Amino acid sequence: MANEKNNNGLGNQDAENEEEMTVTLTLDDGTELECVVLTIFEAGDREYIALLPLDGREAEDGEVYLYRYVEDVNGTPDLENIESDEEYEIVADAFDELLDAEEYDELVGEDELS
């Protein structure tokens, strides 16, 4: 995954609708890919971000991109590639657990409404 794309950091933040924050990734071939921010989460001692493409083959496939999420001293967000397979596995597992927990919360919430 990390060898597939490069990024330009966060952009296009919609102040009126925080739920629709987007990021424009610049891929290795120079094309740009608009993604919606799914979540920012912790894994180990770092923060990571999960991005879902809005258009193209990646969007149709439901492919999620994972990056390290960092902020500089001024609070400006940036994304960094995950360089090692070991780190990627830790992050992917943490994201999967987050998804499982959210699905469980939705199921419990629906059951409580019945």
C-alpha positions as CSV (number, residue, x, y, z in Angstrom):
1,M,0.0,0.0,0.0
2,A,2.6,2.6,1.0
3,N,4.6,2.0,-2.2
4,E,1.5,2.7,-4.3
5,K,0.9,6.3,-3.4
6,N,2.2,9.5,-2.0
7,N,0.2,12.2,-0.3
8,N,-0.2,15.9,0.0
9,G,-1.6,16.0,3.5
10,L,-5.1,17.1,4.5
11,G,-7.1,19.5,2.5
12,N,-10.6,20.6,1.5
13,Q,-11.9,20.6,5.1
14,D,-15.5,21.6,5.0
15,A,-16.1,23.8,8.0
16,E,-19.9,23.5,7.7
17,N,-19.9,19.7,7.6
18,E,-17.1,18.2,9.7
19,E,-18.3,14.7,8.8
20,E,-17.3,15.2,5.2
21,M,-13.6,16.1,5.7
22,T,-11.7,15.1,2.6
23,V,-8.0,14.5,1.6
24,T,-6.5,14.7,-1.8
25,L,-3.8,12.0,-2.4
26,T,-1.3,12.3,-5.1
27,L,-0.5,8.9,-6.4
28,D,3.0,7.8,-7.6
29,D,1.9,8.3,-11.2
30,G,0.9,11.9,-10.5
31,T,-2.9,11.4,-10.6
32,E,-4.9,12.8,-7.7
33,L,-7.4,10.8,-5.7
34,E,-10.1,12.5,-3.6
35,C,-10.8,10.6,-0.4
36,V,-13.2,11.0,2.5
37,V,-11.7,10.7,6.0
38,L,-13.4,7.7,7.7
39,T,-11.6,8.0,11.0
40,I,-8.5,9.0,12.9
41,F,-7.5,6.3,15.4
42,E,-4.7,5.1,17.6
43,A,-2.6,2.0,17.2
44,G,0.4,1.5,19.4
45,D,1.8,4.9,20.3
46,R,0.8,6.7,17.1
47,E,-2.3,8.0,15.4
48,Y,-3.4,6.8,12.0
49,I,-6.0,7.8,9.4
50,A,-8.3,5.7,7.3
51,L,-9.3,7.1,3.9
52,L,-12.0,5.9,1.5
53,P,-11.7,7.1,-2.2
54,L,-14.7,8.9,-3.5
55,D,-14.3,8.0,-7.2
56,G,-12.7,5.5,-9.6
57,R,-11.9,1.8,-9.3
58,E,-10.6,2.2,-5.8
59,A,-14.0,3.6,-4.7
60,E,-15.9,0.7,-6.4
61,D,-13.7,-1.8,-4.7
62,G,-14.2,-0.2,-1.3
63,E,-10.5,0.0,-0.9
64,V,-9.4,1.8,2.3
65,Y,-6.1,3.6,2.6
66,L,-4.2,3.8,5.9
67,Y,-1.6,6.4,6.7
68,R,0.2,7.7,9.8
69,Y,-1.5,10.9,10.9
70,V,0.8,13.6,12.4
71,E,0.5,17.3,13.3
72,D,3.4,19.7,13.3
73,V,4.0,22.1,16.2
74,N,1.5,24.5,14.7
75,G,-1.2,21.8,14.6
76,T,-1.1,21.5,10.8
77,P,-2.0,17.9,9.9
78,D,0.1,15.7,7.6
79,L,0.1,12.1,6.4
80,E,3.1,9.8,6.3
81,N,3.4,6.4,4.5
82,I,3.5,3.3,6.7
83,E,6.9,1.9,5.7
84,S,7.1,-1.6,7.3
85,D,4.8,-4.6,6.9
86,E,4.9,-5.1,10.7
87,E,3.6,-1.6,11.3
88,Y,0.9,-2.0,8.6
89,E,-0.3,-5.3,10.1
90,I,-0.7,-3.6,13.6
91,V,-2.6,-0.7,12.0
92,A,-4.8,-2.9,9.8
93,D,-5.7,-5.1,12.8
94,A,-6.5,-2.0,14.9
95,F,-8.7,-0.6,12.1
96,D,-10.5,-4.0,11.8
97,E,-11.1,-4.0,15.5
98,L,-12.5,-0.5,15.4
99,L,-14.9,-1.5,12.6
100,D,-16.0,-4.6,14.5
101,A,-16.7,-2.5,17.6
102,E,-18.7,0.0,15.6
103,E,-20.8,-2.8,14.0
104,Y,-21.4,-4.3,17.5
105,D,-22.4,-0.8,18.8
106,E,-24.9,-0.5,15.8
107,L,-26.3,-3.9,16.5
108,V,-26.7,-3.3,20.2
109,G,-28.3,0.1,19.4
110,E,-30.8,-1.4,17.0
111,D,-31.7,-4.2,19.5
112,E,-32.3,-1.6,22.2
113,L,-34.7,0.3,20.0
114,S,-36.9,-2.8,19.3
